[in-house]
């Protein structure tokens, strides 16, 4: 049991915090929905419970993915977080479908009745609390995005520049950040909807907002599914390949790169390279030192956990084009 707890400690903290916050919000919104019968509140309730379940699965997956490699899984468990994210988005997809269905029903069959003031205040109060808590979680997730991208995390940066660096975040962090962005926006429009419905009598807007929230949930499902499906299969990290090529070519004895591939395994990155050296007369010890030096420099890069370097003599051909990719690599993979 202690081993399990030690493993869970390595999980994504933002996922765990978001899961707890969303579960509490889901319970509050459920209570408010039972009292008021508000359709926008129903949509927000489904959204919060969906996010809570999703983020809890991601937390567990991110923790288990940290398990060390063994004989059966020599490259570790990095892709597990991608597989867990794929499973988690199925839950969100089901809840999104139910949210849209309920919204359409309310649009086509609106119930025109004046909502008691106490019901309105309960719904508005719960949504306002939800917005505040979601912004707090979003801010923390934004800070993690910027930390993983090695960017400033002070002031409003987690709510602004984090969107420009989301591609550099870990899968778990990215999922939490995207979901909480949608959740915060959903809370705001749900609050506006119940205010408009009360003071204008346009009750269909609650159904319209429910459909919008459901569609936003489906957008998250699509983005998360596409990215994690690629991660589960195994994909090359082209941006890291360019950076790794610069690190390799900085070594004074390396003249060219014949082949270079950086594969993502969840949060981990594995580098394989065939490099060319300029001096044909290196002995085995010298070649070993070159290999060791390049390997150590690559292992210093973020999330690089495994490096495999092979060395060959310079063939007097420029294989690596301006550090942007190898012509031989393109021929192989195209």
C-alpha positions as CSV (number, residue, x, y, z in Angstrom):
1,X,0.0,0.0,0.0
2,X,2.8,2.4,0.8
3,X,4.3,1.7,-2.6
4,X,1.0,2.7,-4.2
5,X,0.9,6.0,-2.2
6,X,4.5,6.8,-3.1
7,X,3.6,6.2,-6.8
8,X,0.5,8.4,-6.6
9,X,2.6,11.2,-5.1
10,X,4.3,11.5,-8.5
11,X,0.9,12.1,-10.3
12,X,-0.1,15.5,-11.8
13,X,-1.0,17.8,-8.9
14,X,-3.0,20.0,-11.1
15,X,-5.1,17.0,-12.2
16,X,-5.8,16.0,-8.6
17,X,-6.7,19.5,-7.5
18,X,-8.9,20.0,-10.5
19,X,-10.7,16.7,-9.9
20,X,-11.4,17.5,-6.2
21,X,-12.6,21.1,-7.1
22,X,-14.8,19.9,-9.9
23,X,-16.3,17.1,-7.8
24,X,-17.3,19.6,-5.1
25,X,-18.7,22.0,-7.7
26,X,-20.6,19.1,-9.3
27,X,-22.3,18.3,-6.0
28,X,-23.1,22.0,-5.4
29,X,-24.6,22.3,-8.9
30,X,-26.5,19.1,-8.5
31,X,-28.1,20.5,-5.4
32,X,-28.9,23.7,-7.1
33,X,-30.4,21.9,-10.1
34,X,-32.6,19.8,-7.9
35,X,-33.9,22.9,-6.2
36,X,-34.3,25.2,-9.2
37,X,-34.7,22.8,-12.2
38,X,-32.5,25.2,-14.2
39,X,-31.3,23.7,-17.5
40,X,-28.1,25.8,-17.6
41,X,-27.3,24.5,-14.1
42,X,-27.9,20.9,-15.4
43,X,-25.3,21.5,-18.1
44,X,-22.8,22.9,-15.7
45,X,-23.4,20.0,-13.3
46,X,-22.7,17.5,-16.0
47,X,-19.7,19.4,-17.1
48,X,-18.2,19.5,-13.6
49,X,-18.8,15.8,-12.9
50,X,-17.3,15.0,-16.3
51,X,-14.2,17.0,-15.7
52,X,-13.9,15.5,-12.2
53,X,-13.9,12.0,-13.5
54,X,-11.7,12.8,-16.4
55,X,-9.1,14.6,-14.3
56,X,-9.1,11.9,-11.7
57,X,-8.3,9.3,-14.3
58,X,-5.6,11.5,-15.7
59,X,-4.1,11.9,-12.2
60,X,-3.9,8.1,-11.7
61,X,-2.6,7.6,-15.3
62,X,0.1,10.3,-14.9
63,X,1.2,8.7,-11.6
64,X,1.4,5.1,-13.0
65,X,3.2,6.4,-16.1
66,X,6.1,7.3,-13.8
67,X,6.9,3.7,-13.0
68,X,10.4,2.7,-13.9
69,X,11.2,0.6,-17.0
70,X,11.5,-3.1,-16.6
71,X,12.3,-6.2,-18.7
72,X,8.7,-6.4,-19.9
73,X,8.4,-2.6,-20.7
74,X,11.9,-1.5,-21.4
75,X,10.8,2.0,-22.5
76,X,8.7,2.5,-19.4
77,X,5.1,3.3,-18.9
78,X,5.1,6.8,-20.5
79,X,2.3,6.1,-23.0
80,X,-0.1,5.0,-20.3
81,X,-1.0,8.6,-19.6
82,X,-2.1,8.9,-23.3
83,X,-4.2,5.7,-23.0
84,X,-5.9,6.9,-19.8
85,X,-6.7,10.3,-21.4
86,X,-8.3,8.5,-24.3
87,X,-10.5,6.5,-21.9
88,X,-11.3,9.7,-19.9
89,X,-12.6,11.6,-22.9
90,X,-15.2,9.0,-23.6
91,X,-16.8,9.9,-20.3
92,X,-16.8,13.6,-21.3
93,X,-18.2,12.7,-24.7
94,X,-21.2,10.8,-23.1
95,X,-21.9,13.7,-20.7
96,X,-21.6,16.2,-23.6
97,X,-24.2,14.3,-25.6
98,X,-26.6,14.3,-22.6
99,X,-26.0,18.0,-22.1
100,X,-26.8,18.9,-25.7
101,X,-29.8,16.6,-25.7
102,X,-31.2,18.3,-22.6
103,X,-30.5,21.7,-24.1
104,X,-32.3,20.9,-27.4
105,X,-35.3,19.6,-25.4
106,X,-35.5,22.9,-23.4
107,X,-35.3,24.9,-26.6
108,X,-38.1,23.0,-28.3
109,X,-40.2,22.6,-25.2
110,X,-39.6,25.7,-23.1
111,X,-41.3,26.0,-19.7
112,X,-42.5,29.6,-19.2
113,X,-42.8,30.3,-15.5
114,X,-41.4,33.0,-13.3
115,X,-38.6,31.6,-11.2
116,X,-38.8,32.4,-7.4
117,X,-36.2,34.9,-6.3
118,X,-34.5,32.4,-3.9
119,X,-34.1,29.9,-6.7
120,X,-32.5,32.5,-8.9
121,X,-30.1,33.6,-6.1
122,X,-29.2,29.9,-5.4
123,X,-28.4,29.3,-9.0
124,X,-26.5,32.5,-9.5
125,X,-24.6,32.1,-6.3
126,X,-23.5,28.5,-7.1
127,X,-22.4,29.5,-10.6
128,X,-20.5,32.5,-9.2
129,X,-18.6,30.3,-6.7
130,X,-17.9,27.9,-9.5
131,X,-16.4,30.6,-11.7
132,X,-14.1,31.8,-8.9
133,X,-12.9,28.3,-8.1
134,X,-12.5,27.4,-11.8
135,X,-10.4,30.5,-12.4
136,X,-8.2,29.5,-9.4
137,X,-7.7,26.1,-10.9
138,X,-7.1,27.5,-14.3
139,X,-4.5,29.9,-12.9
140,X,-2.6,27.0,-11.3
141,X,-2.8,24.9,-14.5
142,X,-1.6,27.9,-16.5
143,X,1.4,28.2,-14.1
144,X,2.3,24.6,-14.7
145,X,2.0,25.1,-18.5
146,X,4.5,28.0,-18.3
147,X,6.8,26.1,-15.9
148,X,7.0,23.2,-18.4
149,X,7.6,25.7,-21.2
150,X,10.3,27.5,-19.1
151,X,8.4,30.8,-19.4
152,X,7.7,33.5,-16.7
153,X,4.8,32.4,-14.4
154,X,4.2,35.7,-12.5
155,X,1.3,38.1,-12.6
156,X,-1.3,37.4,-15.3
157,X,1.0,35.3,-17.4
158,X,-0.8,32.0,-16.4
159,X,-4.1,33.4,-17.8
160,X,-2.5,35.0,-20.9
161,X,0.8,33.7,-22.3
162,X,0.0,30.2,-21.2
163,X,-2.3,29.8,-24.2
164,X,0.7,30.6,-26.5
165,X,2.8,27.8,-24.9
166,X,0.1,25.1,-24.4
167,X,1.7,22.9,-27.1
168,X,4.8,22.5,-24.9
169,X,2.9,21.3,-21.8
170,X,2.7,17.7,-20.6
171,X,-0.5,15.7,-21.7
172,X,-2.0,15.8,-18.2
173,X,-1.4,19.5,-17.7
174,X,-2.7,20.4,-21.2
175,X,-5.9,18.4,-20.5
176,X,-6.6,20.1,-17.2
177,X,-5.8,23.6,-18.7
178,X,-8.1,23.0,-21.7
179,X,-10.9,21.6,-19.6
180,X,-10.8,24.4,-17.1
181,X,-10.7,27.0,-19.8
182,X,-14.0,25.6,-21.2
183,X,-15.4,25.2,-17.7
184,X,-14.7,28.8,-16.8
185,X,-16.2,30.1,-20.0
186,X,-19.2,27.7,-19.5
187,X,-19.8,29.0,-16.0
188,X,-19.8,32.7,-17.2
189,X,-22.3,32.1,-20.1
190,X,-24.5,29.9,-17.8
191,X,-24.6,32.8,-15.3
192,X,-25.5,35.3,-18.0
193,X,-28.2,32.9,-19.3
194,X,-30.1,32.6,-16.1
195,X,-29.9,36.4,-15.6
196,X,-31.3,37.0,-19.1
197,X,-33.9,34.4,-18.7
198,X,-35.2,35.9,-15.4
199,X,-35.3,39.5,-16.5
200,X,-36.4,39.1,-20.1
201,X,-38.5,35.9,-20.0
202,X,-36.4,34.4,-22.9
203,X,-36.1,31.0,-21.2
204,X,-34.9,29.3,-24.3
205,X,-31.5,30.9,-23.8
206,X,-30.8,28.4,-21.0
207,X,-31.2,25.5,-23.5
208,X,-29.0,27.4,-26.0
209,X,-26.3,27.8,-23.4
210,X,-26.6,24.1,-22.6
211,X,-26.0,23.2,-26.2
212,X,-23.0,25.6,-26.4
213,X,-21.5,24.0,-23.3
214,X,-22.0,20.5,-24.7
215,X,-20.4,21.5,-28.0
216,X,-17.4,23.0,-26.1
217,X,-17.1,19.7,-24.2
218,X,-17.0,17.9,-27.6
219,X,-14.3,20.3,-28.8
220,X,-12.1,19.3,-25.8
221,X,-12.9,15.6,-26.5
222,X,-11.7,16.1,-30.1
223,X,-8.5,17.9,-29.2
224,X,-7.6,15.6,-26.4
225,X,-8.5,12.4,-28.4
226,X,-6.4,13.4,-31.5
227,X,-3.3,14.3,-29.5
228,X,-3.4,11.3,-27.1
229,X,-4.2,8.9,-29.9
230,X,-1.0,10.0,-31.6
231,X,0.9,9.8,-28.3
232,X,-0.5,6.3,-27.6
233,X,0.7,5.0,-31.0
234,X,4.0,6.8,-30.7
235,X,5.0,9.9,-32.6
236,X,8.1,11.9,-33.4
237,X,8.7,15.2,-31.7
238,X,9.8,17.4,-34.6
239,X,10.4,20.5,-32.5
240,X,12.7,18.5,-30.1
241,X,14.4,16.9,-33.2
242,X,15.5,20.4,-34.3
243,X,16.7,21.3,-30.8
244,X,18.5,18.0,-30.4
245,X,20.2,18.5,-33.8
246,X,21.6,21.8,-32.6
247,X,22.9,20.2,-29.4
248,X,24.6,17.4,-31.4
249,X,26.2,19.7,-34.0
250,X,27.7,21.9,-31.3
251,X,30.2,19.1,-30.5
252,X,33.4,20.1,-32.3
253,X,34.0,16.6,-33.6
254,X,30.5,16.0,-35.1
255,X,30.4,17.0,-38.8
256,X,26.9,15.9,-39.8
257,X,23.8,13.9,-38.7
258,X,22.8,11.0,-40.9
259,X,19.6,10.1,-39.0
260,X,17.8,11.6,-36.0
261,X,14.5,10.6,-34.4
262,X,13.0,11.8,-31.1
263,X,10.1,9.7,-30.0
264,X,7.6,10.7,-27.3
265,X,6.6,8.1,-24.7
266,X,4.0,10.1,-22.7
267,X,6.0,12.8,-21.0
268,X,9.4,11.1,-21.8
269,X,11.4,11.5,-24.9
270,X,13.8,9.0,-26.5
271,X,16.5,10.1,-28.8
272,X,18.1,8.0,-31.5
273,X,20.8,9.4,-33.8
274,X,23.4,8.3,-36.3
275,X,26.1,10.9,-36.4
276,X,29.1,11.5,-38.6
277,X,32.6,12.5,-37.2
278,X,35.1,14.6,-39.1
279,X,38.3,12.7,-38.2
280,X,38.7,9.2,-39.8
281,X,41.6,8.3,-37.4
282,X,39.8,8.3,-34.1
283,X,40.5,5.2,-32.0
284,X,37.8,3.3,-30.1
285,X,38.4,5.2,-26.8
286,X,38.1,8.6,-28.5
287,X,34.9,7.6,-30.3
288,X,33.5,6.4,-27.0
289,X,34.2,9.7,-25.4
290,X,32.5,11.6,-28.3
291,X,29.5,9.3,-27.9
292,X,29.4,9.8,-24.1
293,X,29.8,13.6,-24.4
294,X,26.9,13.9,-26.9
295,X,24.7,11.6,-24.9
296,X,25.2,13.5,-21.7
297,X,24.4,16.8,-23.4
298,X,21.1,15.3,-24.8
299,X,20.1,13.9,-21.4
300,X,20.3,17.4,-19.9
301,X,17.4,18.4,-22.2
302,X,13.9,18.5,-20.7
303,X,12.1,15.1,-20.5
304,X,14.8,13.3,-22.4
305,X,15.2,10.0,-20.6
306,X,16.9,7.7,-23.1
307,X,19.6,8.4,-25.8
308,X,21.0,5.9,-28.3
309,X,23.9,7.3,-30.4
310,X,25.7,5.5,-33.2
311,X,28.8,6.9,-35.0
312,X,30.0,6.6,-38.6
313,X,32.7,8.2,-40.7
314,X,31.8,11.4,-42.6
315,X,30.5,10.5,-46.1
316,X,31.2,14.0,-47.4
317,X,27.5,14.5,-48.0
318,X,25.3,17.1,-46.2
319,X,22.5,15.0,-44.8
320,X,21.2,17.4,-42.2
321,X,19.6,20.5,-43.9
322,X,20.1,23.7,-41.8
323,X,19.2,21.9,-38.6
324,X,15.6,21.6,-39.8
325,X,15.4,17.9,-40.7
326,X,17.4,15.2,-42.5
327,X,16.6,14.6,-46.2
328,X,17.2,10.9,-45.5
329,X,14.7,11.0,-42.6
330,X,12.1,12.5,-45.0
331,X,12.7,9.9,-47.6
332,X,12.3,7.1,-45.0
333,X,9.1,8.3,-43.3
334,X,7.4,9.7,-46.4
